[in-house]
């Protein structure tokens, strides 16, 4: 994902760049110090995502976003505002911002925001993902390509990750849960720090004295849902 970072504070740009570098599919292609510079750089680096401050000299982030949206009406980049002030939120969404984050921005919030931007913008086409309808399982000296619909879940097993499939049991894979989340979003959903499930397989959310759990279609396992992810899981039932 070609990303432009816009902030008049060098330290803020540096921090955002450092966080963005930890997201596998994000490629920072440029930096700008104010809104006017951002508008000019869009022509040069052609970003599909802009992480931008609001209060900046010459041209504010809101004004820059308005100009960018006017220039690229048919296929505008997704814009996520990262600011220390919350009073500009209404103006931000007036110019069709994808999201609005308050500083200091955490890695988790940034990842979640970018994923939401993918859903509501042209990035939702997911053209930048590589063959996400299939999953490759490696068995020693050979690899097997399976349809993603055959997968129930991924979970950690010690220091490794296993994939669970109906009729095939569990097989070790050579990717981390975070890498799987990023590559196969929005097909998968993290429900716990050690579990990622196939979103289409979610059947039932259960709550008892031991906590929250989900059942998957055609799967005899029950998976715990962390408090942190409970809200996202509930959205699957809306």
Secondary structure, 3 states (H helix, E strand, C coil): CEEEEECCCHHHHHHHHHHHCCCCCCEEEEEECCHHHHHHHHHHHCCCEEEECCCCCCCCHHHHHHHHHHHCCCCCCEEEEEECCCCCHHHHHHCCCCEEEECCCCHHHHHHHHHHHHHHCHHHHCCCCCCCCEEEEEECCEEEEEEHHHEEEEEEECCEEEEEECCCEEEEECCCHHHHHHHHCCCEEEEECCEEEEHHHEEEEEEECCEEEEEECCCCCEEEECHHHHHHHHHCCC
